[in-house]
């Protein structure tokens, strides 16, 4: 009930429409009660007393009654549909906003498909609980109250006998509801797993086809799908069992009523019209009680879904603004790592990191995979927070400023370029006010303008999901144009050219030279060819700085940098054979 009441709080902004919907529901319930009530005058006045006046009045009244009922049913259905859809829209917006606040560590641990499933599948189930089931429960509750009034008015003794059976009718609603909620939780977890599987395989189709793994993926999908089928089958078993139990209980109630009511009519204590009016009320009462049982199933599904949804809504992001956080204006770009430690889960990634980066300095960070190069860069925009120590920009601790103002001062270009399924113009201007002239200027500086204007719609060309319609070099230059357009004083280049061929790398390298001018730049790189001209190079090992200097200084001393250099640039036997082959071809 606490969980359901929390869901109903989302109805508060629409209480006026909800109020009018409830009035319409009560009027619909009143017409249902009147329908049962008029059975007595129909039988007694028309069929037994043969009253000619009533023969005309009562049918007209019935037509008018159903006309009124139709109007109010339409109004309540429309109003509740509006309220229900708005509530679901609000919940989806809230979940998405809460997801946006989560740090990268959350997305590292949570599969994409699971997050998508919570926004789409779980919220859809909540919709049936908040709007459809809530509407049905209110309408049926009003109807039950109205009909109870009619049956007690007609024969209170007979009504009392009928309602002795009511507790037995409520029991399956409660018992099956608990069972259904557990099954629904498992169903939603299975749907989330299936959604995640689909997301992985559809986005990874290039690899699936390259390795001819279609049959393997089909088998995996069948296993996940079969698991969902078995869970759904349990749900249908519970639903299938609850209905006949309600039917049997209803049959017992009707049998007792016919026996007792018939005895009263035969003895002259009641009229046939009174008995049939009572019976009509009981039969009409039985239907909304059955519907309550059915709607309880939908509510249990919605409650199970809401638990998963509230896990996201209630999740406090580990990285957030301090209460007294200040706005960071445009910085010079002086960065200081002071005794920084960073632990990710159980592993210490960075240890006692001491580093000062000057204004407009180009700093390269190199080392083997897994030594903390990208982690170091991710700490500056607070994608993760340091475990110990502090990071300062222009002498201000980055935890003392708002995330938004901090990240406005930082531009990022990564190896895995993320472009959105939107126009090139919107991708370049992402997060910055659109200015056609400035967008084109950024594209020219990124050496992207020439290929953009050759595209079918120029800057309005939609790039497709993750920029699939562009080559690797083109995507990288769009990303550089985006960073240029942002015009941030701090630049992070995380393996920005490592996935490119030599020709594309040369074009992108020219664009990067334009991008780095007048900016404090941190370059994360495996290829030492991209960092030779850096003002300073630091070498990481085991999460700490083991070497520091220019390229020329570092290759003159034995150490990790020289080993990396020799591994990448020494002439292997294979390279010698290729060179000899080229000379022979030229000869």
C-alpha angles and dihedrals in degrees: 000000000000089000093048092048088053089054090049090057086075087067092065098092089054098045094123093058089041090053092053090045090054091050089053090048092051090051091050088050089050091054089051089053091048090051090060092040096057093055089084096055090042092056100033101038101035108027102030105026093030093219106183094197092055089049088070101032100050098050089048089049091050092052091048091047093054091044091055090045091053093051094050093043089055093048095048092045092051095045094047091044089054093047093045095050092046091051091051091047089051092049092049090050090048094050092048091048090050091049090052090056094055118102124243090261089068092055090044089060101034118071113234093235091056092055091047090049092054093052096044113022101030094045090049089057090048087054091063090049097046102036114016100031093038090051092047093047093050093045094045092045091054090046092050092050091049094048093045087056091052096048093047090048091052098045121349094186093053090044091054091053091049093051094052085077093049096088089056089053091052094051097072089048091058098036097046091042092062091048092048093051092057091047091047091054090054090046092055092047089052092048089050091051091049092048090051091049091051092048092051097046097042094048090042097050092120091062094040091056095040091058095037091237098145093116092047092051090046089055092049090050091049090053092051092043092049090051090054090047093055093049092048090049089058089053092052091048090057092045092046091051096047095057099056091045089056090046092053092049089048091050091052091051093048092047093052091046093051091049096048096036093048090051090053093050092047091050090050096244091117140025126240089242092053091048095048092045088053092045091049089052092050093047091048088047092054093059097059090045089055090048090052088057090051094045090049087064090055091047092052090051090049093048091051089050092046091056089059092044094049089052086068096039093049095044109113110216111239090219115056142132119284115241091249096037114150130220112256113220123208106307133214091231103246106153128190129187107199116193092321121186122178126189123187110198104309098341126089105221102175126030128197093331113192114180137150121195118192128220111283091001119148106220121185121203115201138169142114122305115287098023094115104265097134091038090058090053093045092056093063097066089036096247079146129014124235116255092216135000127026144266119217133194114199087347095305120117107241089224089063095060131067116268091233095054092043094052092045086067095053130072122194133202116180138186092245099057113210113208121170125231091260139095122301088243093057092045092054093045093045109146093000132089110271116249115166094207094049092045091054091046090053091048092051092050088050090051088240102112096083096056093039094058090051092059118099095257100019112214090359092061112124109231098207129231109336088351092292092162092062131070122248093258092047092051091049092052091050088053090050090049088052091053091046091050091051088055094201119173093226120059129190118194110189109190087318095170104024096102096049132096119243096264093048091044091056091053092045091046090058089051091049091053088058090046095051096052111116094359136108101244132195112193119196108196146164094186107074090199088075095054105040092102095048116124089233137006126204123194119212125207125168091354097303138090111263100167137023135180145078122312091257093050095048099050090052093064130057111253146102094300094054090049091052090048093050092047091054101038109027114110108253122201089253091055091048091053090050091051093049090049091052092050091051091050091050090049 
